[in-house]
Amino acid sequence: MTEIAGVDEAGKGPVIGPMVVCGVKAEPEVFERLKKAGVRDSKVLSRDKREKLYEKISKLCKIEIIIIEADELNELMETMTINEVLYRAYSSIIKNLKPDLAYVDSSDVNCKRLSERLKKETGVEVRAMHRADSERVEVAAASVVAKVLRDRRIDEIKRETGDFGSGYASDPRTIDFLKSYYVKNGRFPEHVRLAWKTLKRIRAEVMQKTLSEF
């Protein structure tokens, strides 16, 4: 029986917290059941709905997870891009799942290039697609698992550091939190991605404000 995998990530872009990469594998009829149960791109589902679907997916699919914490990302990104980090995670997950066919949410502007590269690396037929999480239920299922696990990890981090909002640079609450923390402590908190330009900008703004006060 043919086994298909879907691979996706949650948390590629935030300035705070880990990136979670997930692969799920099952037979086609299982994914049809999950589609009927309401599995969709995690971004269009409520957190409560994602949690419920996560339980179904966990029972019906083989799952592979890679969680890359911010400190590991900081180290990796000294020598590679975030897309290269993601490629390595995709490759590892596909190798471990060993499906007959894998769909992945493309991290490359050239989907064909990524498909061929992953196929050569893993020996598995791979189809990389833009917006795969909204086009393929297999990838949507992976996106749900990744998002649930990242949300749970973010909750843990907030209990350590305080509430910083979504953790995305587009969130004013996140930016205010980072500025306040930096002013108070002279450094950024743990779980922050130091390579992000957002932090350089905040550091520069704080320094400029400090100098203007003299």
C-alpha positions in Angstrom: 0.0 0.0 0.0 1.3 3.5 -0.9 2.3 5.6 2.0 2.3 9.4 1.6 4.0 12.0 3.8 3.4 15.7 4.3 6.1 18.0 5.7 5.7 21.6 7.0 7.0 24.0 9.6 5.7 26.4 12.2 7.8 29.3 13.4 10.1 30.0 10.5 9.7 33.8 10.8 9.3 34.8 14.5 12.0 36.6 16.4 11.2 34.7 19.6 10.9 30.9 20.1 11.7 27.7 18.2 11.1 26.6 14.7 9.1 23.3 14.7 9.3 21.1 11.6 6.9 18.1 11.3 6.4 15.2 8.9 3.3 13.0 9.0 2.9 9.7 7.1 -0.1 7.5 6.4 -2.0 5.7 3.6 -4.2 7.9 1.3 -7.4 6.8 2.9 -6.2 8.0 6.3 -5.6 11.4 5.0 -9.1 11.4 3.4 -10.5 10.6 6.9 -8.5 13.5 8.3 -9.7 15.9 5.6 -13.3 15.0 6.4 -12.6 15.5 10.1 -11.6 19.1 9.3 -7.8 19.1 8.9 -6.9 22.3 7.1 -4.0 24.7 7.0 -3.3 25.4 10.7 -3.4 29.2 10.1 -7.2 29.0 9.4 -8.0 26.9 12.4 -8.6 28.0 16.0 -6.2 26.8 18.7 -8.9 24.6 20.2 -9.6 23.0 16.8 -5.9 22.4 16.2 -5.5 20.7 19.5 -8.4 18.3 18.8 -7.2 17.5 15.3 -3.7 17.0 16.7 -5.0 14.1 18.8 -6.6 12.5 15.7 -3.5 13.0 13.6 -1.3 11.5 16.3 -3.4 8.4 16.5 -3.7 7.8 12.8 -0.3 8.9 11.4 3.4 8.2 11.9 4.9 11.5 13.0 8.5 12.9 12.9 9.3 16.1 14.7 12.4 18.3 14.8 12.3 21.3 17.2 15.1 23.8 16.6 15.3 26.2 19.6 16.4 29.8 19.2 19.9 29.2 20.6 20.5 26.4 18.1 19.2 28.5 15.3 21.6 31.3 16.3 24.5 28.9 16.0 23.4 27.4 12.7 22.7 30.7 11.1 26.3 31.8 11.6 27.1 29.5 8.6 23.7 29.0 6.7 20.4 30.6 5.9 17.1 29.8 7.6 16.0 28.1 4.3 19.1 25.9 4.4 18.3 25.0 8.1 14.8 24.1 7.0 16.1 22.0 4.1 18.2 19.9 6.4 15.2 19.3 8.6 13.0 18.4 5.7 15.6 16.0 4.4 16.1 14.3 7.8 12.3 13.9 8.4 11.8 12.4 4.9 14.7 10.0 5.4 13.2 8.8 8.8 9.6 8.5 7.5 10.6 6.7 4.3 7.3 7.3 2.4 6.6 6.4 -1.2 5.8 10.1 -1.9 6.3 13.2 0.1 4.7 16.6 -0.3 6.5 19.6 1.3 5.7 23.2 1.7 8.4 24.8 -0.4 11.0 27.0 1.3 12.6 27.7 -2.2 11.1 30.1 -4.7 11.9 27.4 -7.2 9.7 24.4 -6.3 11.2 22.1 -8.9 14.7 22.8 -7.7 13.7 21.9 -4.1 11.9 18.8 -5.2 14.8 17.5 -7.2 17.3 18.3 -4.5 15.3 16.5 -1.8 14.7 13.5 -4.1 18.4 13.2 -4.7 19.2 13.6 -1.0 16.5 11.2 0.3 15.8 8.7 -2.5 12.1 9.6 -2.1 9.8 11.1 -4.7 9.2 14.6 -3.4 6.8 17.3 -4.6 7.5 20.7 -3.2 4.7 23.2 -3.6 4.0 26.8 -2.6 0.9 27.0 -0.2 1.1 23.2 0.1 -0.5 23.5 3.5 -3.7 24.8 1.8 -3.5 22.5 -1.2 -2.6 19.1 0.3 -4.2 17.6 3.4 -1.0 15.7 4.1 0.9 19.0 4.5 -2.0 20.6 6.4 -1.8 17.7 8.9 1.9 18.4 9.4 1.2 22.1 9.8 -1.4 21.4 12.5 1.0 19.2 14.5 3.9 21.7 14.1 1.7 24.6 15.2 0.3 22.8 18.2 3.8 21.8 19.4 5.2 25.3 18.9 2.2 27.0 20.7 2.8 24.7 23.7 6.5 25.6 23.7 5.7 29.3 23.4 3.5 29.0 26.5 6.4 27.4 28.4 8.7 30.3 27.3 6.2 32.9 28.4 6.0 31.3 31.9 9.8 31.9 32.0 10.1 35.4 30.5 6.6 37.0 30.7 4.1 37.6 28.0 5.6 38.9 24.8 2.7 38.5 22.5 3.0 36.5 19.3 6.8 36.6 19.1 6.6 38.0 15.5 8.3 41.3 14.6 5.0 42.6 13.2 3.5 42.4 16.7 3.9 45.8 18.6 3.6 43.9 21.9 6.6 41.7 21.0 8.6 44.8 20.0 7.7 46.6 23.2 8.6 43.6 25.3 12.1 43.3 23.6 12.8 47.0 23.9 11.8 47.1 27.6 13.8 44.0 28.4 16.9 45.3 26.6 16.7 48.7 28.3 16.3 47.0 31.7 18.9 44.3 31.3 21.3 45.5 28.6 20.7 42.3 26.7 17.9 40.3 25.1 16.2 37.4 26.9 16.8 33.8 26.1 14.8 32.2 23.3 15.5 35.1 21.0 16.9 34.8 17.4 19.9 37.1 17.5 20.5 37.0 13.7 17.1 38.8 13.1 17.5 42.3 11.8 14.7 43.3 14.3 17.1 43.0 17.2 19.8 45.0 15.5 17.2 47.8 14.9 16.0 47.7 18.5 19.6 47.8 19.8 20.4 50.8 17.6 17.2 52.6 18.7 18.0 52.1 22.4 21.6 53.2 21.9 20.4 56.3 20.0 17.9 57.2 22.7 20.6 56.7 25.4 23.0 59.0 23.6 20.3 61.7 23.1 19.7 61.8 26.8 23.3 63.0 27.5 
